[in-house]
Amino acid sequence: MTAFLIAFVPRAALGALILFFELEMFFAPDSYAYASNGSDLASFWHGRGVEPDSWVMDGGQGHYVMANAAVYYLLGRAPLVLVLLNAAAGAWTAILSARLATRLAGAAAGRRVFWLVALFPSLVLWSSLNLRDSFLILAVVGATWSAVELREKGQLHAGIPLLLWLLVLAALREYAFVVVASSVIVGLLLGRQEHPFRSYAAAAAIIVIAALVTSQLASSGALPDNASLERLGEIRGGFAAGAASGYQTNVEPGSLRGEIASLPLGLAYFLLGPFPWAVTGTLSILTIPEVLLWYWLLSKTWPGVRSLRREHPGALWVLVGVVVGVSVFYALISGNVGTAYRHRAQILPLFLTIAGIGWAANDRRSSSWSTERATAAMGPVSAPTPASPRLPLHVR
């Protein structure tokens, strides 16, 4: 309970301040939109007003609007309740990330990861607003945790929590479900020593199946009807249009070669932006301390990868699969720095888990070196001279 409160209280307090000063439009306009549309829908359920437009109720967005409406229908206009639910989801994300790190690298790593996820500024911010993001982030961490358990234990019933977390993702964002599910399955297949070639072939097949599933979702209306490379470019262009921090504006829509060529720059913005030397507004300036901390933590991910490769290679494949899959997807569609910064939060807890494990591994190594140096400085320890045996009196 103490750990939950440590992560929950800052989020709840910040959320209350944002509501009090009416700053939702400053940080995330869709937070205000969810509350407004949810209130309209609750009024319609009460027999007052009109039903919201059909596009408002599409997909995961519609599910979250309905969740807002359910709270307002039962409790009246109570935006703080929704903020507290988001704060609770953020707190559980910190606890689950710490448990994953403890499972893989011990209590010291778990403590570091908990504090990082509990207090990392952007994770606190996005779970202090009335957004889907905090629940989506929790579902990504939960799915990864369950996949690690399935990979490590190899028991089929361990896959039940994984399916439940994936269903949560499907209810929140359909494309996130496709990306995370395919990434998890690839991570479960790769790195198996008994049938390596079969594993790689199966992983490639999963990628093809994911593309087919995405097409099916598009044809059934779960995704836009024109889901394609051209649509991918349109989404990125929409994010970039009118934004001072827009980028990737000259990629030819519908071109596979153009999308591949744009990927390195997209990954750079997704993983490293906003760049401290290229701030363009108040929000960008506010992110500078966090970004500098983030750069330092990125240096800890490689020791974390090495530690996991030695001790839990199967879990490493799962973590890398999800991190790479989500990063590549958002690198292709995020057309401005602010959007990339917000999307990055969806895999921040996994990055911080790897970084926390690497941080703890470095500390253990430094402690071991310090002990060895101290022992060497003392010089060789001579063995004690054995005492001469006392002779019996009759022999003296």
LUMTORPA-646683 format. One record per residue (C-alpha): residue in three letters; x, y, z; residue number from 0. Coordinates in nm, 3 decimals. Layout:
N
<ALA <X Y Z> NUM>,
...
REM end
This chain:
396
<MET <0.000 0.000 0.000> 0>,
<THR <0.288 0.240 0.078> 1>,
<ALA <0.435 0.188 -0.270> 2>,
<PHE <0.096 0.249 -0.429> 3>,
<LEU <0.051 0.576 -0.239> 4>,
<ILE <0.403 0.696 -0.327> 5>,
<ALA <0.316 0.667 -0.697> 6>,
<PHE <-0.053 0.764 -0.666> 7>,
<VAL <-0.036 1.084 -0.458> 8>,
<PRO <0.182 1.294 -0.697> 9>,
<ARG <-0.044 1.200 -0.989> 10>,
<ALA <-0.364 1.274 -0.801> 11>,
<ALA <-0.228 1.606 -0.671> 12>,
<LEU <-0.110 1.718 -1.016> 13>,
<GLY <-0.440 1.611 -1.171> 14>,
<ALA <-0.637 1.811 -0.913> 15>,
<LEU <-0.422 2.119 -0.982> 16>,
<ILE <-0.471 2.084 -1.358> 17>,
<LEU <-0.848 2.066 -1.308> 18>,
<PHE <-0.850 2.357 -1.063> 19>,
<PHE <-0.657 2.588 -1.296> 20>,
<GLU <-0.833 2.448 -1.607> 21>,
<LEU <-0.511 2.351 -1.783> 22>,
<GLU <-0.640 2.044 -1.969> 23>,
<MET <-0.633 2.227 -2.303> 24>,
<PHE <-0.274 2.334 -2.242> 25>,
<PHE <-0.139 1.983 -2.177> 26>,
<ALA <-0.374 1.757 -2.377> 27>,
<PRO <-0.685 1.892 -2.553> 28>,
<ASP <-0.825 1.540 -2.595> 29>,
<SER <-0.854 1.516 -2.216> 30>,
<TYR <-1.110 1.796 -2.230> 31>,
<ALA <-1.278 1.635 -2.534> 32>,
<TYR <-1.327 1.300 -2.357> 33>,
<ALA <-1.489 1.474 -2.059> 34>,
<SER <-1.712 1.689 -2.279> 35>,
<ASN <-1.828 1.403 -2.501> 36>,
<GLY <-1.876 1.177 -2.199> 37>,
<SER <-2.092 1.441 -2.034> 38>,
<ASP <-2.303 1.477 -2.350> 39>,
<LEU <-2.351 1.100 -2.372> 40>,
<ALA <-2.449 1.078 -2.003> 41>,
<SER <-2.707 1.351 -2.059> 42>,
<PHE <-2.843 1.157 -2.357> 43>,
<TRP <-2.873 0.844 -2.141> 44>,
<HIS <-3.069 1.052 -1.889> 45>,
<GLY <-3.307 1.154 -2.168> 46>,
<ARG <-3.168 1.502 -2.214> 47>,
<GLY <-2.972 1.644 -2.504> 48>,
<VAL <-2.872 1.463 -2.822> 49>,
<GLU <-2.651 1.162 -2.892> 50>,
<PRO <-2.287 1.249 -2.976> 51>,
<ASP <-2.178 1.222 -3.338> 52>,
<SER <-2.106 0.870 -3.460> 53>,
<TRP <-1.735 0.940 -3.520> 54>,
<VAL <-1.695 1.021 -3.150> 55>,
<MET <-1.805 0.666 -3.064> 56>,
<ASP <-1.569 0.485 -3.302> 57>,
<GLY <-1.328 0.220 -3.171> 58>,
<GLY <-1.124 0.265 -2.856> 59>,
<GLN <-1.205 0.635 -2.847> 60>,
<GLY <-1.574 0.548 -2.820> 61>,
<HIS <-1.507 0.296 -2.543> 62>,
<TYR <-1.329 0.560 -2.338> 63>,
<VAL <-1.604 0.815 -2.400> 64>,
<MET <-1.852 0.555 -2.272> 65>,
<ALA <-1.638 0.506 -1.959> 66>,
<ASN <-1.652 0.882 -1.901> 67>,
<ALA <-2.026 0.878 -1.958> 68>,
<ALA <-2.076 0.592 -1.712> 69>,
<VAL <-1.898 0.787 -1.436> 70>,
<TYR <-2.099 1.102 -1.512> 71>,
<TYR <-2.424 0.905 -1.534> 72>,
<LEU <-2.370 0.756 -1.186> 73>,
<LEU <-2.197 1.045 -1.008> 74>,
<GLY <-2.280 1.357 -1.205> 75>,
<ARG <-2.010 1.575 -1.355> 76>,
<ALA <-1.713 1.439 -1.157> 77>,
<PRO <-1.392 1.484 -1.359> 78>,
<LEU <-1.176 1.431 -1.051> 79>,
<VAL <-1.298 1.070 -1.028> 80>,
<LEU <-1.163 1.000 -1.377> 81>,
<VAL <-0.834 1.168 -1.290> 82>,
<LEU <-0.804 0.947 -0.980> 83>,
<LEU <-0.871 0.635 -1.189> 84>,
<ASN <-0.593 0.739 -1.427> 85>,
<ALA <-0.362 0.808 -1.131> 86>,
<ALA <-0.436 0.461 -0.994> 87>,
<ALA <-0.348 0.306 -1.331> 88>,
<GLY <-0.019 0.498 -1.330> 89>,
<ALA <0.060 0.380 -0.978> 90>,
<TRP <-0.006 0.017 -1.068> 91>,
<THR <0.220 0.058 -1.370> 92>,
<ALA <0.506 0.154 -1.137> 93>,
<ILE <0.438 -0.144 -0.910> 94>,
<LEU <0.412 -0.391 -1.199> 95>,
<SER <0.732 -0.258 -1.359> 96>,
<ALA <0.913 -0.298 -1.026> 97>,
<ARG <0.788 -0.655 -0.992> 98>,
<LEU <0.912 -0.734 -1.341> 99>,
<ALA <1.257 -0.594 -1.259> 100>,
<THR <1.267 -0.780 -0.927> 101>,
<ARG <1.170 -1.101 -1.106> 102>,
<LEU <1.457 -1.060 -1.350> 103>,
<ALA <1.735 -0.892 -1.150> 104>,
<GLY <1.657 -0.883 -0.779> 105>,
<ALA <1.527 -0.639 -0.521> 106>,
<ALA <1.788 -0.366 -0.584> 107>,
<ALA <1.687 -0.336 -0.949> 108>,
<GLY <1.319 -0.349 -0.853> 109>,
<ARG <1.356 -0.055 -0.615> 110>,
<ARG <1.531 0.157 -0.877> 111>,
<VAL <1.269 0.079 -1.140> 112>,
<PHE <0.984 0.159 -0.901> 113>,
<TRP <1.119 0.505 -0.822> 114>,
<LEU <1.194 0.575 -1.188> 115>,
<VAL <0.847 0.480 -1.312> 116>,
<ALA <0.667 0.627 -1.009> 117>,
<LEU <0.823 0.972 -1.044> 118>,
<PHE <0.933 1.005 -1.407> 119>,
<PRO <0.783 1.343 -1.508> 120>,
<SER <0.606 1.253 -1.833> 121>,
<LEU <0.462 0.931 -1.686> 122>,
<VAL <0.326 1.135 -1.394> 123>,
<LEU <0.178 1.393 -1.632> 124>,
<TRP <0.001 1.155 -1.869> 125>,
<SER <-0.154 0.963 -1.579> 126>,
<SER <-0.275 1.287 -1.417> 127>,
<LEU <-0.508 1.365 -1.706> 128>,
<ASN <-0.833 1.212 -1.827> 129>,
<LEU <-0.673 1.012 -2.108> 130>,
<ARG <-0.655 0.657 -2.238> 131>,
<ASP <-0.277 0.672 -2.218> 132>,
<SER <-0.235 0.562 -1.855> 133>,
<PHE <-0.450 0.251 -1.907> 134>,
<LEU <-0.275 0.178 -2.236> 135>,
<ILE <0.068 0.202 -2.073> 136>,
<LEU <-0.048 -0.027 -1.791> 137>,
<ALA <-0.175 -0.280 -2.046> 138>,
<VAL <0.155 -0.276 -2.239> 139>,
<VAL <0.352 -0.341 -1.918> 140>,
<GLY <0.101 -0.606 -1.807> 141>,
<ALA <0.117 -0.786 -2.142> 142>,
<THR <0.498 -0.780 -2.133> 143>,
<TRP <0.506 -0.906 -1.773> 144>,
<SER <0.268 -1.192 -1.863> 145>,
<ALA <0.470 -1.278 -2.174> 146>,
<VAL <0.789 -1.295 -1.966> 147>,
<GLU <0.615 -1.527 -1.721> 148>,
<LEU <0.495 -1.744 -2.010> 149>,
<ARG <0.843 -1.754 -2.167> 150>,
<GLU <1.021 -1.830 -1.838> 151>,
<LYS <0.776 -2.086 -1.699> 152>,
<GLY <0.661 -2.241 -2.025> 153>,
<GLN <0.319 -2.322 -1.878> 154>,
<LEU <0.016 -2.270 -2.099> 155>,
<HIS <-0.207 -2.131 -1.822> 156>,
<ALA <0.044 -1.845 -1.779> 157>,
<GLY <-0.086 -1.717 -2.114> 158>,
<ILE <-0.433 -1.638 -1.974> 159>,
<PRO <-0.325 -1.305 -1.815> 160>,
<LEU <-0.148 -1.220 -2.140> 161>,
<LEU <-0.472 -1.264 -2.335> 162>,
<LEU <-0.660 -1.047 -2.084> 163>,
<TRP <-0.407 -0.765 -2.112> 164>,
<LEU <-0.421 -0.786 -2.491> 165>,
<LEU <-0.801 -0.759 -2.478> 166>,
<VAL <-0.762 -0.440 -2.275> 167>,
<LEU <-0.532 -0.307 -2.547> 168>,
<ALA <-0.783 -0.402 -2.815> 169>,
<ALA <-1.057 -0.212 -2.630> 170>,
<LEU <-0.839 0.098 -2.597> 171>,
<ARG <-0.659 0.116 -2.933> 172>,
<GLU <-0.698 -0.148 -3.202> 173>,
<TYR <-0.367 -0.077 -3.374> 174>,
<ALA <-0.184 -0.092 -3.039> 175>,
<PHE <-0.329 -0.438 -2.990> 176>,
<VAL <-0.197 -0.553 -3.329> 177>,
<VAL <0.149 -0.403 -3.273> 178>,
<VAL <0.196 -0.527 -2.916> 179>,
<ALA <0.043 -0.871 -2.979> 180>,
<SER <0.264 -0.938 -3.280> 181>,
<SER <0.571 -0.803 -3.096> 182>,
<VAL <0.501 -1.022 -2.794> 183>,
<ILE <0.460 -1.333 -3.008> 184>,
<VAL <0.781 -1.259 -3.197> 185>,
<GLY <0.958 -1.213 -2.863> 186>,
<LEU <0.823 -1.546 -2.741> 187>,
<LEU <0.953 -1.724 -3.050> 188>,
<LEU <1.296 -1.570 -3.098> 189>,
<GLY <1.608 -1.692 -2.923> 190>,
<ARG <1.496 -2.049 -2.867> 191>,
<GLN <1.799 -2.275 -2.879> 192>,
<GLU <1.621 -2.600 -2.954> 193>,
<HIS <1.485 -2.490 -3.296> 194>,
<PRO <1.649 -2.158 -3.389> 195>,
<PHE <1.570 -2.161 -3.762> 196>,
<ARG <1.211 -2.266 -3.699> 197>,
<SER <1.180 -1.984 -3.445> 198>,
<TYR <1.301 -1.721 -3.690> 199>,
<ALA <1.070 -1.854 -3.960> 200>,
<ALA <0.775 -1.845 -3.723> 201>,
<ALA <0.863 -1.489 -3.618> 202>,
<ALA <0.865 -1.381 -3.983> 203>,
<ALA <0.529 -1.551 -4.032> 204>,
<ILE <0.387 -1.361 -3.734> 205>,
<ILE <0.489 -1.031 -3.893> 206>,
<VAL <0.306 -1.129 -4.213> 207>,
<ILE <0.000 -1.240 -4.013> 208>,
<ALA <0.001 -0.910 -3.824> 209>,
<ALA <-0.011 -0.725 -4.155> 210>,
<LEU <-0.303 -0.943 -4.269> 211>,
<VAL <-0.486 -0.890 -3.939> 212>,
<THR <-0.440 -0.515 -3.979> 213>,
<SER <-0.594 -0.540 -4.326> 214>,
<GLN <-0.886 -0.740 -4.189> 215>,
<LEU <-0.944 -0.484 -3.915> 216>,
<ALA <-0.946 -0.217 -4.181> 217>,
<SER <-1.200 -0.402 -4.395> 218>,
<SER <-1.425 -0.463 -4.093> 219>,
<GLY <-1.421 -0.098 -3.993> 220>,
<ALA <-1.208 -0.142 -3.682> 221>,
<LEU <-0.936 0.056 -3.859> 222>,
<PRO <-0.981 0.320 -4.129> 223>,
<ASP <-1.093 0.174 -4.461> 224>,
<ASN <-0.787 0.312 -4.635> 225>,
<ALA <-0.531 0.166 -4.393> 226>,
<SER <-0.219 0.140 -4.608> 227>,
<LEU <0.124 0.292 -4.658> 228>,
<GLU <-0.048 0.593 -4.810> 229>,
<ARG <-0.274 0.623 -4.506> 230>,
<LEU <0.036 0.592 -4.284> 231>,
<GLY <0.183 0.894 -4.458> 232>,
<GLU <-0.145 1.084 -4.421> 233>,
<ILE <-0.152 1.018 -4.045> 234>,
<ARG <0.207 1.137 -4.008> 235>,
<GLY <0.134 1.438 -4.226> 236>,
<GLY <-0.169 1.520 -4.013> 237>,
<PHE <0.045 1.521 -3.700> 238>,
<ALA <0.306 1.736 -3.871> 239>,
<ALA <0.068 1.986 -4.032> 240>,
<GLY <0.051 2.317 -3.851> 241>,
<ALA <0.294 2.205 -3.580> 242>,
<ALA <0.603 2.415 -3.518> 243>,
<SER <0.789 2.096 -3.427> 244>,
<GLY <0.674 1.900 -3.733> 245>,
<TYR <0.916 1.676 -3.921> 246>,
<GLN <0.911 1.408 -4.195> 247>,
<THR <0.699 1.636 -4.412> 248>,
<ASN <0.866 1.546 -4.742> 249>,
<VAL <0.818 1.167 -4.738> 250>,
<GLU <0.638 1.048 -5.051> 251>,
<PRO <0.299 0.900 -4.942> 252>,
<GLY <0.250 0.534 -5.024> 253>,
<SER <0.617 0.469 -5.098> 254>,
<LEU <0.771 0.172 -4.919> 255>,
<ARG <1.119 0.300 -5.001> 256>,
<GLY <1.026 0.641 -4.860> 257>,
<GLU <0.890 0.490 -4.537> 258>,
<ILE <1.205 0.283 -4.487> 259>,
<ALA <1.426 0.585 -4.559> 260>,
<SER <1.230 0.794 -4.308> 261>,
<LEU <1.260 0.536 -4.029> 262>,
<PRO <1.604 0.637 -3.888> 263>,
<LEU <1.501 1.000 -3.849> 264>,
<GLY <1.166 0.896 -3.707> 265>,
<LEU <1.335 0.672 -3.450> 266>,
<ALA <1.574 0.954 -3.355> 267>,
<TYR <1.284 1.189 -3.282> 268>,
<PHE <1.083 0.917 -3.108> 269>,
<LEU <1.365 0.802 -2.880> 270>,
<LEU <1.556 1.128 -2.825> 271>,
<GLY <1.317 1.421 -2.875> 272>,
<PRO <1.249 1.690 -2.782> 273>,
<PHE <1.611 1.787 -2.841> 274>,
<PRO <1.724 2.036 -2.572> 275>,
<TRP <1.903 2.253 -2.831> 276>,
<ALA <1.593 2.282 -3.054> 277>,
<VAL <1.312 2.381 -2.816> 278>,
<THR <1.020 2.559 -2.984> 279>,
<GLY <0.782 2.650 -2.703> 280>,
<THR <0.696 2.649 -2.335> 281>,
<LEU <0.618 2.277 -2.318> 282>,
<SER <0.947 2.191 -2.489> 283>,
<ILE <1.139 2.403 -2.238> 284>,
<LEU <0.965 2.225 -1.950> 285>,
<THR <1.082 1.887 -2.084> 286>,
<ILE <1.456 1.972 -2.087> 287>,
<PRO <1.538 1.836 -1.736> 288>,
<GLU <1.351 1.514 -1.809> 289>,
<VAL <1.517 1.471 -2.148> 290>,
<LEU <1.864 1.510 -1.995> 291>,
<LEU <1.775 1.249 -1.732> 292>,
<TRP <1.639 1.028 -2.009> 293>,
<TYR <1.967 1.051 -2.202> 294>,
<TRP <2.158 0.944 -1.890> 295>,
<LEU <1.922 0.652 -1.833> 296>,
<LEU <1.960 0.540 -2.194> 297>,
<SER <2.329 0.485 -2.117> 298>,
<LYS <2.217 0.226 -1.858> 299>,
<THR <2.014 0.020 -2.102> 300>,
<TRP <2.315 -0.154 -2.257> 301>,
<PRO <2.440 -0.289 -1.920> 302>,
<GLY <2.080 -0.398 -1.860> 303>,
<VAL <2.068 -0.581 -2.191> 304>,
<ARG <2.399 -0.757 -2.112> 305>,
<SER <2.277 -0.859 -1.767> 306>,
<LEU <1.951 -0.998 -1.905> 307>,
<ARG <2.133 -1.177 -2.187> 308>,
<ARG <2.340 -1.364 -1.930> 309>,
<GLU <2.067 -1.444 -1.679> 310>,
<HIS <1.729 -1.425 -1.859> 311>,
<PRO <1.779 -1.438 -2.238> 312>,
<GLY <1.419 -1.544 -2.300> 313>,
<ALA <1.282 -1.246 -2.109> 314>,
<LEU <1.522 -1.017 -2.297> 315>,
<TRP <1.376 -1.128 -2.631> 316>,
<VAL <1.024 -1.045 -2.509> 317>,
<LEU <1.127 -0.701 -2.381> 318>,
<VAL <1.324 -0.620 -2.696> 319>,
<GLY <1.040 -0.747 -2.917> 320>,
<VAL <0.784 -0.513 -2.760> 321>,
<VAL <1.019 -0.214 -2.736> 322>,
<VAL <1.136 -0.246 -3.098> 323>,
<GLY <0.789 -0.318 -3.238> 324>,
<VAL <0.620 -0.023 -3.067> 325>,
<SER <0.914 0.211 -3.137> 326>,
<VAL <0.919 0.134 -3.509> 327>,
<PHE <0.542 0.175 -3.540> 328>,
<TYR <0.530 0.512 -3.370> 329>,
<ALA <0.846 0.629 -3.546> 330>,
<LEU <0.654 0.584 -3.872> 331>,
<ILE <0.339 0.775 -3.772> 332>,
<SER <0.456 1.046 -3.529> 333>,
<GLY <0.496 1.359 -3.738> 334>,
<ASN <0.584 1.613 -3.471> 335>,
<VAL <0.801 1.620 -3.162> 336>,
<GLY <0.515 1.660 -2.914> 337>,
<THR <0.328 1.358 -3.049> 338>,
<ALA <0.644 1.147 -3.048> 339>,
<TYR <0.714 1.254 -2.689> 340>,
<ARG <0.367 1.148 -2.581> 341>,
<HIS <0.376 0.820 -2.774> 342>,
<ARG <0.715 0.733 -2.621> 343>,
<ALA <0.550 0.711 -2.279> 344>,
<GLN <0.384 0.388 -2.391> 345>,
<ILE <0.715 0.203 -2.371> 346>,
<LEU <0.894 0.422 -2.118> 347>,
<PRO <0.831 0.179 -1.828> 348>,
<LEU <0.994 -0.103 -2.029> 349>,
<PHE <1.293 0.115 -2.115> 350>,
<LEU <1.320 0.221 -1.751> 351>,
<THR <1.299 -0.144 -1.643> 352>,
<ILE <1.598 -0.232 -1.861> 353>,
<ALA <1.782 0.082 -1.749> 354>,
<GLY <1.712 0.008 -1.382> 355>,
<ILE <1.847 -0.343 -1.423> 356>,
<GLY <2.160 -0.203 -1.590> 357>,
<TRP <2.199 0.059 -1.318> 358>,
<ALA <2.183 -0.207 -1.046> 359>,
<ALA <2.426 -0.430 -1.240> 360>,
<ASN <2.675 -0.142 -1.269> 361>,
<ASP <2.648 -0.074 -0.895> 362>,
<ARG <2.714 -0.440 -0.816> 363>,
<ARG <3.015 -0.438 -1.046> 364>,
<SER <3.149 -0.116 -0.892> 365>,
<SER <3.102 -0.255 -0.542> 366>,
<SER <3.287 -0.572 -0.641> 367>,
<TRP <3.575 -0.371 -0.789> 368>,
<SER <3.595 -0.154 -0.476> 369>,
<THR <3.616 -0.463 -0.258> 370>,
<GLU <3.888 -0.613 -0.478> 371>,
<ARG <4.090 -0.288 -0.473> 372>,
<ALA <4.059 -0.261 -0.096> 373>,
<THR <4.176 -0.619 -0.057> 374>,
<ALA <4.470 -0.560 -0.292> 375>,
<ALA <4.569 -0.244 -0.102> 376>,
<MET <4.595 -0.440 0.221> 377>,
<GLY <4.858 -0.662 0.066> 378>,
<PRO <4.881 -1.039 0.091> 379>,
<VAL <4.755 -1.176 0.418> 380>,
<SER <5.008 -1.418 0.569> 381>,
<ALA <4.879 -1.732 0.723> 382>,
<PRO <4.905 -1.739 1.103> 383>,
<THR <5.203 -1.931 1.239> 384>,
<PRO <5.078 -2.247 1.403> 385>,
<ALA <5.148 -2.261 1.776> 386>,
<SER <5.416 -2.508 1.887> 387>,
<PRO <5.257 -2.811 2.046> 388>,
<ARG <5.307 -2.831 2.420> 389>,
<LEU <5.502 -3.138 2.516> 390>,
<PRO <5.373 -3.368 2.785> 391>,
<LEU <5.537 -3.317 3.122> 392>,
<HIS <5.701 -3.657 3.124> 393>,
<VAL <5.880 -3.578 2.793> 394>,
<ARG <6.026 -3.243 2.908> 395>,
REM end
